């Protein structure tokens, strides 16, 4: 049988634990927290619609050799450092406008990849720019969630990681569904649609910021 918290912590400590837990869970009543989590799920989930199948795209559409695929993926890995650096600076300067700008860039880049993926040089350039934009979303998305749930930073960080993972899994699932329907690999830039949905959610959250609605759990970002 489950024993009360007082059994493990003592009556005072158990009551304090319950109080702190309740305080953290209260942020889940804030619409802006859920919008921020949706931004994370969609804003990075669109990347995995394509990235899950990027090796197949590079081999079968771009006609890279296995060694060439490895080099392109190494290039994509370099983007992690560049994108994080850019995202950090943008988050400090203008969080929501920067996020919307990055999502617009992601939508355009992934839509273009349907064409550029057929040329090795253009495919490599597109992937390099795409990786920078994708990784530039990480810190701004994390910052947004923590700001809107600033009274429960531990819970916010945990939920944001879950949102990232859900987006990754959902993106891979969506890409798989597109392929199962018989569409070719170069149709996977349908991920651009997911980026547009993420942009819409971000725009709506920014609109709530401007109107002063749903901002009770965190700071208001000016747009």
LINWO-V553968 format. One record per helix or strand of 3 or more residues. SS is the DSSP state (2 for helix, 1 for strand). FROM is the first residue (numbers start at 0). LEN is the number of residues. If there is no record, write none. Layout:
SS,FROM,LEN  SS,FROM,LEN
This chain:
2,4,5  2,10,19  2,30,21  2,53,7  2,65,28  2,94,22  2,119,16  2,136,12  2,149,31  2,184,27
